[in-house]
Amino acid sequence: MVMFLATAMMNNKNGFTLVEMLFVLAVWSVLMLLIVPIPLPLLNEKTEEYFLETLEMDLLYTQSMSYNSRTNYMLMFPDDRTYVIKQGGYSTVDRPVVKRKLPDGWKIQDRLMSVISFNQKGTIRKPGTFAIKTSSSTYNIVCPLGKGRCYIEEQ
């Protein structure tokens, strides 16, 4: 009986072999990569959105850490390509708590402020505005006087 089943399975020519299935899957995956292009404008838009959201959260983090601790926290722009959050003073010896790099082609233009810091009551020490220039647009980051949050507006 076992011998009969084995011979019946060997004579069955209706299925595909594993090699044939792998070949078809490889061809399909190559075709899908060629057919479905990655929309570059959408990718740039999401990069802008994600980075600006991260910057806004970092500003809120700096404010809340200054409010909740006895130490000063400040967001600084060492150059036009990065920003850091430091604990303590202006010394370069201090190790940054957070260091972020801007995406390629972006620049920080600090107009009135190169340091954003808050006192222990959560009020900004020196209000002002700075701009971030992306490849497609410019955003103003406004830090108003008082306990309000900094906000981002597109130019």
C-alpha positions, 0 to 999 in steps of 0.5 A: 500500500505504501509503495502504491502511494509513493508511486502515485505521488511521483507520477502526479505532475499537477503541482510546482516544485519549491525552486519554481515557486521561489523563482516566481516570488523573486520575479514578483518582488523585483517587479513590485520594487520597479512598479511602486515608486517611493513618493519623494515629496511625501517622504520630505513632508513627513521628515519635516513634520517629524523633525518639527514635532521632535523640536517642539517636544524638546522645547517642552522637555527643556521647559518642564525640566527647568520647572521641575529641578533646581538646575537650569536646562537650556536648548542651544545652537552650537552651529546652524546644523545641530541643537543640543539640550544641556544641563547647567551653564554655558560651559562646553565641558557639560555633556549634552542631555540631547543632541539632534542633527538637522536633516540634510539641506536644513539650516537654523537661522537664529535671529534674536536667540541662540539659547533658549532657557527657562527659569524655575517657574517655567517662564522663558528667560529671554523671549525671541524667534529663530527660523529653520530653513528647509529645502522647501519652506521656512519655519519660525519658532516663536518663544513668547514672554510668559509661561506659554509654550514655544510654537512653530509657524510656517512662513 
